[in-house]
Amino acid sequence: MRSVVWAGLGSLMVLTGYDGADDPAQENSEAPQVETERPELDDLLERAREGSMSTDAGVTERMAASAQAYARAVVAARAEIAAYPLRQQHESFEAVRDAVFQLDEWAAVVDAAGSHRLSAEQENEREALRRDLARLQTRILPRLRAQFVPPAGTLEEMAECEVIGPTDGIIRCIARDFRDQARMIRFHNQIRRVIYRLRFIETRYQPEIHSVRQFYQYPLEVPADDEVVIWLPSGDYRDPA
């Protein structure tokens, strides 16, 4: 499992005693939870592997029907990706957030294959979905990074964020509120799930454009744009099943 490295930010949160748990803005930025676990099917698959499953035709039929339903979900996801509006403008934090969470939902379809016994044809279709999603990510993630803006309706809504660096991989946010370290951490918690999914390689926070004091810089270890991953609530991520 690969993970996101906060480069000191976690220790700052511990020192300040702030984890963002009571922050309504952070709560609103939670990724949608896509149900991918099917305990009954998992049990059937495990029994089949162990050779302990009966030859009950009803069991086999249910597993086949479930795999077919999954295959239909894969086909639907591929159609949605093919119809994605590549030139769409995202003029708010919420729009950018919704776009990257949509990528999460498609990745969850790829991941859900582990709960099904797929035919070779169905597995090929699932791999095609993974390739489609990887290609889409390489096209839209750079655009989404460039369109990133801070969330409205927060104490730090006057923050100005810009993308910098030779590959536009650094997000720098400037606000006078960042003189207060607790406010800077609060702001980071409000946007962190989005900036990880945007695959920024570094975040910077400073109170003024030319400020040297109270300048916070955090490198991030994130997957490449074309890697399809499952993001976890902790900020870690893993490969799909």
Sequence and secondary structure as in RCSB ss.txt:
>XXXX:A:sequence
MRSVVWAGLGSLMVLTGYDGADDPAQENSEAPQVETERPELDDLLERAREGSMSTDAGVTERMAASAQAYARAVV
AARAEIAAYPLRQQHESFEAVRDAVFQLDEWAAVVDAAGSHRLSAEQENEREALRRDLARLQTRILPRLRAQFVP
PAGTLEEMAECEVIGPTDGIIRCIARDFRDQARMIRFHNQIRRVIYRLRFIETRYQPEIHSVRQFYQYPLEVPAD
DEVVIWLPSGDYRDPA
>XXXX:A:secstr
 B    TTHHHHHHHHT  STT HHHHHT         HHHHHHHHHHHHT     HHHHHHHHHHHHHHHHHHH
HHHHHHHT  TT    SHHHHHHHHHHHHHHHHHHHGGGGS   HHHHHHHHHHHHHHHHHHHHHHHHHHHT   
 SSSTTTT EEEEESTTS EEEEE GGGGSHHHHHHHHHHHHHHHHHTT SEEEEESSTT  TT EEEE     T
T   EE TTS EE   
